[in-house]
Amino acid sequence: MPATDSRTDRQRQSRTNSSVSTLPAPPGTDTSKTEGPSERSQREEDEELLGMDFGFLPIPSRARYDPKHPAHFGLAMNALFGLASTFIVANLYYCQPLLIQFADSFGVTEKEVSTIPTLVQAGYAVGLLFISPLGDLVRRRPLILLLNFITGSLTIGLAITTNLAAFEVLCFFVGVCTVVPQILMPLAVDLAPPERRASALSIVLSGLLFGVLIARVLSGVVAQFVTWRVVYFVSIGVQFGILALLYWMLPDYPAKNKGATYFGILFSMGKFCVTEPLLVQAILITIPSSATFSGWWVTLTFLLGGDPYNYSTVVIGLFGLVGMVGVAMAPLIGRTIDNLVPWSATLVAIVALVATFAVQTAAAGLSVAAVVIVCIGLDVFRQTQQVSLTSAVLGLDAAARSRLNAVLILSLFIGQVMGTSVSAQVFTQHGWRPTAALNLAWTGWGLFVLFLRGPHCPRYTWIGWQGGWELRKSVVDARTREEKERTEQGVVGTDGAEAEDRKEEPRVSDVPVRDEKKGEEAV
């Protein structure tokens, strides 16, 4: 009976833990009775600093770390993460429609200003590699606030400088610091309850996509009527507005991996790339998939600007608004993925992308309806694939989510560069149909890689198929719970049987022992 009560208590405790919808307190023990004066003083100092940003700026009471009352990650905070991602990532794309205005304003040729987008993207790559992993090493609230403040301050320089070299240097460092969304994504996974992680990720990711769209549209429209500098003045106001919201609402939380070093964190990123089969599988799918996305949008200008469409630049730009469909579908995409094993959501997305690029191969150069279908299908299913892969990869190690996300985003960045260059060359040399066939081949490669490793393989299995075809998360979770309960029952049953055996056997201390010397019986 005690064994049964113990098992019941463990099950009740398990259900209680699974119902917690916010990030739990870090594990630890009460050392107040055993720690010395210096250790106690250091602990009290650390607890005091948790109420401050940068050691001097008070944290609002609603955002302070409290292990007894963890921060609630609701819709408002999720929306804030998405909004911050939108207007911070927009810094990478404001410059793209403004190159002609830059050349006129700085008195240089268009060729000289054509390197500005490259410098911004290069800075972004540097930030992904060297700054975003800090989310696994330091407190994320002050890191996010500091990066946001630096980016907004650098944008002031972009708005007022009259020197092209200074403008280019500032663009590079703006790109370096524009990695806040890549720190917010792992934080959203940490804060969101397990059953809502994909939904939280999809909202942040849709904010990223919306930022790309709104930056190009806003800068293009504003520059038609006023100077390009107004775009950056607007950006300054928006970024400091986001900074104020983050200061007021972003929850504080102690640093992960205390005792780890910066170079150790960087080394572990490379180690993950050769020791985590799921991460490697996600990278091999993400690179070609990202290449199809960037390749399509780069070659779309060539496609619509030539025969048989011959559309103007303004009309071509309006096709970017189709990306709003992907943003609007974010909640539905996230909720769907939450109900599925991530592998199955990736499978659905890749199959749908195969169908999308089949339409492109068949009719993108013949019917504008096919172009619209490809725009919508690519946005929706590419986002579905990215959310499902990210959700699966970030579930590998809760203490390494910033590093895992950085590796995955770097692979996405590599795919974008590859797709931009290769697709443009294929289109200019061979036309739209070979370009579409290339997208189809890249997507087929992703499907092949996905099937090399099944949905229920153990963590360190590289190639194989185990656990059947069940793709519904609820069914898989139920099976896992049943297996765990059966295992616990088996352990309890074995312990009970051993206890009965021990009870029936006479103990050595209970057997009379004759003392040969005294001729007496002693117990």
ROGUBA-496037 format. One record per residue (C-alpha): residue number from 1; residue in three letters; x, y, z. Coordinates in steps of 0.1 Angstrom, whole numbers, plus 5000, padded with zeros to 4 digits. Layout:
# ROGUBA-496037
[NUM,'ALA',[X,Y,Z]]
...
# end
This chain:
# ROGUBA-496037
[1,'MET',[5000,5000,5000]]
[2,'PRO',[5028,5025,5007]]
[3,'ALA',[5043,5017,4973]]
[4,'THR',[5009,5025,4957]]
[5,'ASP',[5007,5058,4976]]
[6,'SER',[5042,5067,4965]]
[7,'ARG',[5033,5060,4929]]
[8,'THR',[5001,5081,4932]]
[9,'ASP',[5021,5109,4947]]
[10,'ARG',[5046,5108,4919]]
[11,'GLN',[5019,5108,4892]]
[12,'ARG',[5001,5137,4909]]
[13,'GLN',[5034,5156,4911]]
[14,'SER',[5040,5149,4874]]
[15,'ARG',[5006,5162,4864]]
[16,'THR',[5012,5193,4886]]
[17,'ASN',[5045,5200,4869]]
[18,'SER',[5031,5195,4834]]
[19,'SER',[5004,5221,4840]]
[20,'VAL',[5028,5249,4848]]
[21,'SER',[5024,5274,4820]]
[22,'THR',[5055,5295,4827]]
[23,'LEU',[5092,5290,4830]]
[24,'PRO',[5100,5273,4863]]
[25,'ALA',[5126,5284,4888]]
[26,'PRO',[5161,5270,4883]]
[27,'PRO',[5167,5239,4902]]
[28,'GLY',[5186,5243,4934]]
[29,'THR',[5188,5234,4971]]
[30,'ASP',[5185,5254,5002]]
[31,'THR',[5221,5261,5012]]
[32,'SER',[5214,5288,5037]]
[33,'LYS',[5223,5265,5066]]
[34,'THR',[5256,5253,5051]]
[35,'GLU',[5270,5283,5032]]
[36,'GLY',[5296,5305,5048]]
[37,'PRO',[5294,5342,5053]]
[38,'SER',[5311,5350,5019]]
[39,'GLU',[5288,5327,5000]]
[40,'ARG',[5257,5341,5017]]
[41,'SER',[5268,5376,5010]]
[42,'GLN',[5274,5368,4973]]
[43,'ARG',[5240,5352,4970]]
[44,'GLU',[5223,5382,4986]]
[45,'GLU',[5242,5405,4962]]
[46,'ASP',[5231,5384,4932]]
[47,'GLU',[5195,5385,4944]]
[48,'GLU',[5196,5423,4948]]
[49,'LEU',[5211,5427,4913]]
[50,'LEU',[5182,5407,4899]]
[51,'GLY',[5161,5437,4907]]
[52,'MET',[5183,5460,4885]]
[53,'ASP',[5193,5463,4849]]
[54,'PHE',[5230,5470,4844]]
[55,'GLY',[5234,5473,4882]]
[56,'PHE',[5217,5507,4884]]
[57,'LEU',[5184,5508,4864]]
[58,'PRO',[5155,5495,4885]]
[59,'ILE',[5134,5468,4869]]
[60,'PRO',[5096,5474,4870]]
[61,'SER',[5080,5452,4897]]
[62,'ARG',[5059,5434,4871]]
[63,'ALA',[5090,5423,4852]]
[64,'ARG',[5112,5413,4881]]
[65,'TYR',[5122,5377,4886]]
[66,'ASP',[5102,5359,4912]]
[67,'PRO',[5106,5321,4913]]
[68,'LYS',[5074,5318,4934]]
[69,'HIS',[5054,5337,4908]]
[70,'PRO',[5069,5332,4874]]
[71,'ALA',[5061,5356,4846]]
[72,'HIS',[5029,5347,4826]]
[73,'PHE',[5035,5344,4789]]
[74,'GLY',[5002,5354,4775]]
[75,'LEU',[4989,5369,4742]]
[76,'ALA',[5000,5404,4751]]
[77,'MET',[5036,5394,4758]]
[78,'ASN',[5037,5372,4727]]
[79,'ALA',[5024,5401,4706]]
[80,'LEU',[5051,5423,4720]]
[81,'PHE',[5077,5398,4710]]
[82,'GLY',[5063,5398,4675]]
[83,'LEU',[5060,5436,4673]]
[84,'ALA',[5096,5440,4685]]
[85,'SER',[5108,5415,4659]]
[86,'THR',[5089,5434,4632]]
[87,'PHE',[5104,5469,4637]]
[88,'ILE',[5139,5457,4648]]
[89,'VAL',[5145,5434,4618]]
[90,'ALA',[5132,5461,4595]]
[91,'ASN',[5166,5478,4600]]
[92,'LEU',[5181,5453,4577]]
[93,'TYR',[5158,5462,4548]]
[94,'TYR',[5151,5499,4549]]
[95,'CYS',[5181,5506,4526]]
[96,'GLN',[5172,5483,4497]]
[97,'PRO',[5146,5505,4479]]
[98,'LEU',[5167,5537,4487]]
[99,'LEU',[5199,5530,4468]]
[100,'ILE',[5192,5555,4440]]
[101,'GLN',[5183,5582,4466]]
[102,'PHE',[5216,5574,4485]]
[103,'ALA',[5236,5579,4453]]
[104,'ASP',[5220,5613,4447]]
[105,'SER',[5223,5624,4483]]
[106,'PHE',[5260,5614,4487]]
[107,'GLY',[5270,5625,4452]]
[108,'VAL',[5283,5590,4442]]
[109,'THR',[5275,5564,4416]]
[110,'GLU',[5249,5537,4421]]
[111,'LYS',[5276,5511,4420]]
[112,'GLU',[5293,5527,4450]]
[113,'VAL',[5261,5525,4471]]
[114,'SER',[5253,5490,4460]]
[115,'THR',[5275,5475,4487]]
[116,'ILE',[5253,5490,4515]]
[117,'PRO',[5228,5461,4516]]
[118,'THR',[5257,5436,4516]]
[119,'LEU',[5273,5454,4546]]
[120,'VAL',[5241,5453,4566]]
[121,'GLN',[5236,5416,4559]]
[122,'ALA',[5273,5409,4567]]
[123,'GLY',[5269,5426,4600]]
[124,'TYR',[5238,5406,4607]]
[125,'ALA',[5257,5374,4601]]
[126,'VAL',[5284,5385,4625]]
[127,'GLY',[5258,5393,4651]]
[128,'LEU',[5242,5359,4647]]
[129,'LEU',[5275,5341,4652]]
[130,'PHE',[5290,5361,4680]]
[131,'ILE',[5262,5380,4698]]
[132,'SER',[5230,5359,4697]]
[133,'PRO',[5247,5329,4716]]
[134,'LEU',[5251,5352,4746]]
[135,'GLY',[5214,5344,4753]]
[136,'ASP',[5227,5312,4768]]
[137,'LEU',[5254,5329,4789]]
[138,'VAL',[5240,5362,4804]]
[139,'ARG',[5207,5376,4815]]
[140,'ARG',[5186,5381,4784]]
[141,'ARG',[5166,5411,4795]]
[142,'PRO',[5195,5436,4798]]
[143,'LEU',[5211,5420,4767]]
[144,'ILE',[5180,5427,4747]]
[145,'LEU',[5175,5462,4761]]
[146,'LEU',[5212,5471,4754]]
[147,'LEU',[5211,5458,4718]]
[148,'ASN',[5179,5477,4711]]
[149,'PHE',[5193,5509,4726]]
[150,'ILE',[5225,5506,4705]]
[151,'THR',[5206,5500,4673]]
[152,'GLY',[5184,5530,4679]]
[153,'SER',[5214,5552,4687]]
[154,'LEU',[5233,5541,4656]]
[155,'THR',[5202,5548,4635]]
[156,'ILE',[5205,5585,4646]]
[157,'GLY',[5238,5585,4629]]
[158,'LEU',[5223,5570,4597]]
[159,'ALA',[5197,5598,4596]]
[160,'ILE',[5221,5627,4600]]
[161,'THR',[5255,5617,4585]]
[162,'THR',[5265,5632,4552]]
[163,'ASN',[5296,5610,4546]]
[164,'LEU',[5291,5577,4527]]
[165,'ALA',[5320,5559,4545]]
[166,'ALA',[5305,5568,4579]]
[167,'PHE',[5271,5557,4566]]
[168,'GLU',[5284,5523,4555]]
[169,'VAL',[5303,5517,4588]]
[170,'LEU',[5271,5525,4607]]
[171,'CYS',[5251,5502,4585]]
[172,'PHE',[5274,5473,4593]]
[173,'PHE',[5271,5478,4631]]
[174,'VAL',[5233,5482,4629]]
[175,'GLY',[5233,5448,4612]]
[176,'VAL',[5255,5434,4640]]
[177,'CYS',[5231,5445,4667]]
[178,'THR',[5199,5436,4649]]
[179,'VAL',[5198,5401,4664]]
[180,'VAL',[5172,5409,4691]]
[181,'PRO',[5146,5387,4674]]
[182,'GLN',[5170,5357,4674]]
[183,'ILE',[5172,5361,4712]]
[184,'LEU',[5135,5366,4716]]
[185,'MET',[5126,5334,4698]]
[186,'PRO',[5144,5311,4723]]
[187,'LEU',[5131,5332,4752]]
[188,'ALA',[5095,5327,4738]]
[189,'VAL',[5101,5290,4738]]
[190,'ASP',[5113,5291,4774]]
[191,'LEU',[5084,5312,4786]]
[192,'ALA',[5056,5296,4767]]
[193,'PRO',[5039,5264,4780]]
[194,'PRO',[5049,5233,4761]]
[195,'GLU',[5015,5230,4744]]
[196,'ARG',[5018,5265,4730]]
[197,'ARG',[5055,5267,4720]]
[198,'ALA',[5049,5264,4682]]
[199,'SER',[5021,5291,4684]]
[200,'ALA',[5045,5314,4703]]
[201,'LEU',[5073,5308,4677]]
[202,'SER',[5049,5313,4648]]
[203,'ILE',[5039,5348,4660]]
[204,'VAL',[5075,5359,4665]]
[205,'LEU',[5085,5345,4631]]
[206,'SER',[5055,5362,4614]]
[207,'GLY',[5067,5394,4630]]
[208,'LEU',[5101,5388,4613]]
[209,'LEU',[5084,5383,4579]]
[210,'PHE',[5062,5414,4584]]
[211,'GLY',[5092,5434,4593]]
[212,'VAL',[5108,5425,4559]]
[213,'LEU',[5076,5435,4541]]
[214,'ILE',[5069,5467,4560]]
[215,'ALA',[5105,5480,4557]]
[216,'ARG',[5105,5477,4519]]
[217,'VAL',[5070,5492,4515]]
[218,'LEU',[5075,5520,4541]]
[219,'SER',[5109,5531,4528]]
[220,'GLY',[5098,5530,4492]]
[221,'VAL',[5066,5550,4497]]
[222,'VAL',[5081,5576,4521]]
[223,'ALA',[5111,5582,4498]]
[224,'GLN',[5088,5590,4469]]
[225,'PHE',[5074,5621,4487]]
[226,'VAL',[5102,5632,4511]]
[227,'THR',[5139,5627,4517]]
[228,'TRP',[5152,5592,4526]]
[229,'ARG',[5164,5605,4559]]
[230,'VAL',[5127,5607,4571]]
[231,'VAL',[5127,5569,4569]]
[232,'TYR',[5154,5566,4594]]
[233,'PHE',[5139,5593,4617]]
[234,'VAL',[5107,5573,4618]]
[235,'SER',[5128,5542,4626]]
[236,'ILE',[5144,5560,4655]]
[237,'GLY',[5111,5568,4670]]
[238,'VAL',[5097,5533,4665]]
[239,'GLN',[5128,5516,4680]]
[240,'PHE',[5129,5537,4711]]
[241,'GLY',[5091,5532,4715]]
[242,'ILE',[5098,5494,4714]]
[243,'LEU',[5126,5499,4739]]
[244,'ALA',[5102,5515,4763]]
[245,'LEU',[5077,5487,4759]]
[246,'LEU',[5104,5460,4764]]
[247,'TYR',[5117,5478,4795]]
[248,'TRP',[5082,5478,4810]]
[249,'MET',[5071,5443,4801]]
[250,'LEU',[5100,5420,4793]]
[251,'PRO',[5104,5396,4822]]
[252,'ASP',[5138,5392,4839]]
[253,'TYR',[5153,5358,4845]]
[254,'PRO',[5187,5346,4858]]
[255,'ALA',[5214,5337,4834]]
[256,'LYS',[5217,5301,4821]]
[257,'ASN',[5248,5280,4822]]
[258,'LYS',[5265,5298,4851]]
[259,'GLY',[5302,5290,4850]]
[260,'ALA',[5303,5287,4813]]
[261,'THR',[5327,5308,4792]]
[262,'TYR',[5320,5328,4760]]
[263,'PHE',[5345,5308,4740]]
[264,'GLY',[5331,5276,4754]]
[265,'ILE',[5296,5286,4742]]
[266,'LEU',[5310,5293,4707]]
[267,'PHE',[5328,5260,4707]]
[268,'SER',[5297,5241,4717]]
[269,'MET',[5279,5256,4686]]
[270,'GLY',[5303,5238,4663]]
[271,'LYS',[5300,5206,4685]]
[272,'PHE',[5263,5206,4681]]
[273,'CYS',[5267,5206,4643]]
[274,'VAL',[5285,5172,4644]]
[275,'THR',[5268,5155,4674]]
[276,'GLU',[5230,5164,4671]]
[277,'PRO',[5214,5144,4642]]
[278,'LEU',[5181,5163,4644]]
[279,'LEU',[5200,5197,4641]]
[280,'VAL',[5220,5184,4611]]
[281,'GLN',[5188,5172,4595]]
[282,'ALA',[5171,5206,4601]]
[283,'ILE',[5201,5224,4586]]
[284,'LEU',[5201,5202,4555]]
[285,'ILE',[5164,5210,4550]]
[286,'THR',[5166,5247,4558]]
[287,'ILE',[5195,5256,4535]]
[288,'PRO',[5178,5245,4502]]
[289,'SER',[5143,5257,4514]]
[290,'SER',[5157,5291,4522]]
[291,'ALA',[5174,5292,4488]]
[292,'THR',[5140,5286,4471]]
[293,'PHE',[5124,5314,4491]]
[294,'SER',[5151,5341,4484]]
[295,'GLY',[5155,5328,4448]]
[296,'TRP',[5118,5332,4440]]
[297,'TRP',[5116,5368,4453]]
[298,'VAL',[5148,5378,4435]]
[299,'THR',[5138,5364,4402]]
[300,'LEU',[5101,5376,4405]]
[301,'THR',[5112,5411,4394]]
[302,'PHE',[5128,5396,4362]]
[303,'LEU',[5097,5374,4356]]
[304,'LEU',[5071,5402,4359]]
[305,'GLY',[5092,5429,4343]]
[306,'GLY',[5095,5408,4310]]
[307,'ASP',[5072,5392,4286]]
[308,'PRO',[5043,5384,4288]]
[309,'TYR',[5036,5406,4318]]
[310,'ASN',[5058,5438,4314]]
[311,'TYR',[5046,5452,4347]]
[312,'SER',[5059,5484,4362]]
[313,'THR',[5081,5486,4392]]
[314,'VAL',[5052,5498,4414]]
[315,'VAL',[5030,5468,4403]]
[316,'ILE',[5058,5444,4409]]
[317,'GLY',[5063,5458,4444]]
[318,'LEU',[5026,5452,4452]]
[319,'PHE',[5032,5415,4449]]
[320,'GLY',[5052,5418,4481]]
[321,'LEU',[5019,5425,4499]]
[322,'VAL',[5009,5389,4492]]
[323,'GLY',[5033,5382,4521]]
[324,'MET',[5006,5395,4544]]
[325,'VAL',[4988,5361,4539]]
[326,'GLY',[5016,5343,4556]]
[327,'VAL',[5016,5368,4585]]
[328,'ALA',[4978,5364,4589]]
[329,'MET',[4981,5327,4589]]
[330,'ALA',[5006,5326,4618]]
[331,'PRO',[4982,5317,4646]]
[332,'LEU',[4966,5289,4626]]
[333,'ILE',[5000,5276,4616]]
[334,'GLY',[5012,5276,4652]]
[335,'ARG',[4981,5259,4666]]
[336,'THR',[4982,5232,4639]]
[337,'ILE',[5019,5225,4646]]
[338,'ASP',[5012,5223,4684]]
[339,'ASN',[4988,5194,4677]]
[340,'LEU',[5013,5175,4656]]
[341,'VAL',[5047,5159,4660]]
[342,'PRO',[5071,5185,4645]]
[343,'TRP',[5083,5160,4619]]
[344,'SER',[5048,5155,4605]]
[345,'ALA',[5043,5193,4602]]
[346,'THR',[5076,5195,4583]]
[347,'LEU',[5064,5167,4560]]
[348,'VAL',[5031,5185,4552]]
[349,'ALA',[5049,5217,4545]]
[350,'ILE',[5075,5201,4522]]
[351,'VAL',[5048,5182,4502]]
[352,'ALA',[5028,5214,4498]]
[353,'LEU',[5060,5232,4487]]
[354,'VAL',[5065,5205,4461]]
[355,'ALA',[5030,5211,4447]]
[356,'THR',[5037,5249,4448]]
[357,'PHE',[5068,5247,4427]]
[358,'ALA',[5052,5222,4404]]
[359,'VAL',[5027,5250,4396]]
[360,'GLN',[5056,5274,4392]]
[361,'THR',[5073,5250,4367]]
[362,'ALA',[5041,5245,4348]]
[363,'ALA',[5027,5280,4345]]
[364,'ALA',[5045,5308,4363]]
[365,'GLY',[5056,5324,4330]]
[366,'LEU',[5022,5319,4314]]
[367,'SER',[4996,5330,4339]]
[368,'VAL',[4996,5357,4367]]
[369,'ALA',[4973,5334,4387]]
[370,'ALA',[5001,5309,4390]]
[371,'VAL',[5024,5337,4402]]
[372,'VAL',[4999,5346,4430]]
[373,'ILE',[4995,5309,4440]]
[374,'VAL',[5033,5305,4443]]
[375,'CYS',[5036,5337,4463]]
[376,'ILE',[5009,5326,4488]]
[377,'GLY',[5020,5289,4489]]
[378,'LEU',[5057,5298,4494]]
[379,'ASP',[5050,5322,4523]]
[380,'VAL',[5026,5300,4541]]
[381,'PHE',[5043,5266,4538]]
[382,'ARG',[5078,5280,4541]]
[383,'GLN',[5068,5295,4574]]
[384,'THR',[5051,5262,4585]]
[385,'GLN',[5083,5244,4578]]
[386,'GLN',[5105,5269,4596]]
[387,'VAL',[5083,5269,4627]]
[388,'SER',[5081,5231,4629]]
[389,'LEU',[5119,5227,4625]]
[390,'THR',[5127,5254,4650]]
[391,'SER',[5103,5239,4675]]
[392,'ALA',[5119,5205,4672]]
[393,'VAL',[5155,5218,4674]]
[394,'LEU',[5149,5241,4704]]
[395,'GLY',[5134,5211,4722]]
[396,'LEU',[5168,5193,4722]]
[397,'ASP',[5184,5212,4751]]
[398,'ALA',[5167,5239,4771]]
[399,'ALA',[5200,5253,4783]]
[400,'ALA',[5213,5258,4747]]
[401,'ARG',[5184,5272,4729]]
[402,'SER',[5200,5305,4719]]
[403,'ARG',[5230,5286,4704]]
[404,'LEU',[5208,5260,4686]]
[405,'ASN',[5186,5288,4672]]
[406,'ALA',[5218,5307,4660]]
[407,'VAL',[5230,5277,4642]]
[408,'LEU',[5196,5272,4625]]
[409,'ILE',[5193,5309,4615]]
[410,'LEU',[5229,5308,4601]]
[411,'SER',[5219,5279,4579]]
[412,'LEU',[5189,5299,4567]]
[413,'PHE',[5212,5329,4560]]
[414,'ILE',[5235,5306,4540]]
[415,'GLY',[5205,5294,4520]]
[416,'GLN',[5194,5329,4512]]
[417,'VAL',[5228,5339,4499]]
[418,'MET',[5230,5307,4478]]
[419,'GLY',[5194,5311,4464]]
[420,'THR',[5200,5348,4455]]
[421,'SER',[5231,5342,4435]]
[422,'VAL',[5223,5308,4419]]
[423,'SER',[5187,5315,4410]]
[424,'ALA',[5196,5349,4394]]
[425,'GLN',[5222,5333,4372]]
[426,'VAL',[5199,5304,4362]]
[427,'PHE',[5171,5328,4353]]
[428,'THR',[5193,5352,4333]]
[429,'GLN',[5210,5324,4314]]
[430,'HIS',[5182,5298,4310]]
[431,'GLY',[5148,5315,4318]]
[432,'TRP',[5120,5310,4342]]
[433,'ARG',[5112,5273,4338]]
[434,'PRO',[5147,5260,4346]]
[435,'THR',[5147,5283,4376]]
[436,'ALA',[5113,5268,4387]]
[437,'ALA',[5127,5233,4382]]
[438,'LEU',[5157,5242,4404]]
[439,'ASN',[5133,5251,4432]]
[440,'LEU',[5115,5219,4427]]
[441,'ALA',[5147,5199,4429]]
[442,'TRP',[5159,5217,4461]]
[443,'THR',[5125,5209,4477]]
[444,'GLY',[5127,5173,4467]]
[445,'TRP',[5161,5171,4483]]
[446,'GLY',[5145,5184,4516]]
[447,'LEU',[5119,5156,4514]]
[448,'PHE',[5146,5130,4509]]
[449,'VAL',[5166,5142,4539]]
[450,'LEU',[5134,5142,4560]]
[451,'PHE',[5127,5106,4553]]
[452,'LEU',[5163,5096,4562]]
[453,'ARG',[5154,5101,4599]]
[454,'GLY',[5119,5092,4611]]
[455,'PRO',[5097,5111,4635]]
[456,'HIS',[5103,5090,4666]]
[457,'CYS',[5140,5082,4664]]
[458,'PRO',[5161,5085,4696]]
[459,'ARG',[5181,5117,4700]]
[460,'TYR',[5214,5103,4688]]
[461,'THR',[5202,5081,4659]]
[462,'TRP',[5215,5095,4626]]
[463,'ILE',[5195,5074,4601]]
[464,'GLY',[5166,5051,4608]]
[465,'TRP',[5129,5047,4614]]
[466,'GLN',[5115,5037,4648]]
[467,'GLY',[5081,5041,4666]]
[468,'GLY',[5058,5037,4636]]
[469,'TRP',[5038,5064,4617]]
[470,'GLU',[5018,5080,4644]]
[471,'LEU',[5020,5118,4638]]
[472,'ARG',[4995,5132,4664]]
[473,'LYS',[5013,5147,4694]]
[474,'SER',[4985,5139,4718]]
[475,'VAL',[4986,5101,4709]]
[476,'VAL',[5024,5100,4711]]
[477,'ASP',[5023,5118,4745]]
[478,'ALA',[4997,5094,4758]]
[479,'ARG',[5018,5064,4748]]
[480,'THR',[5048,5079,4765]]
[481,'ARG',[5029,5084,4797]]
[482,'GLU',[5015,5049,4796]]
[483,'GLU',[5050,5034,4791]]
[484,'LYS',[5063,5055,4820]]
[485,'GLU',[5035,5044,4843]]
[486,'ARG',[5041,5007,4834]]
[487,'THR',[5078,5011,4841]]
[488,'GLU',[5071,5027,4874]]
[489,'GLN',[5046,5000,4883]]
[490,'GLY',[5072,4974,4874]]
[491,'VAL',[5097,4990,4896]]
[492,'VAL',[5073,4994,4925]]
[493,'GLY',[5061,4957,4921]]
[494,'THR',[5097,4945,4922]]
[495,'ASP',[5104,4966,4953]]
[496,'GLY',[5073,4952,4969]]
[497,'ALA',[5082,4916,4962]]
[498,'GLU',[5117,4921,4975]]
[499,'ALA',[5102,4936,5007]]
[500,'GLU',[5080,4905,5012]]
[501,'ASP',[5109,4882,5007]]
[502,'ARG',[5129,4901,5033]]
[503,'LYS',[5099,4899,5056]]
[504,'GLU',[5096,4862,5054]]
[505,'GLU',[5133,4854,5058]]
[506,'PRO',[5146,4854,5094]]
[507,'ARG',[5171,4881,5101]]
[508,'VAL',[5205,4871,5112]]
[509,'SER',[5200,4892,5144]]
[510,'ASP',[5169,4872,5152]]
[511,'VAL',[5187,4837,5150]]
[512,'PRO',[5200,4825,5183]]
[513,'VAL',[5238,4821,5182]]
[514,'ARG',[5255,4798,5207]]
[515,'ASP',[5285,4812,5225]]
[516,'GLU',[5310,4783,5226]]
[517,'LYS',[5331,4798,5253]]
[518,'LYS',[5304,4806,5277]]
[519,'GLY',[5281,4778,5267]]
[520,'GLU',[5252,4802,5266]]
[521,'GLU',[5229,4814,5238]]
[522,'ALA',[5233,4849,5228]]
[523,'VAL',[5212,4869,5204]]
# end
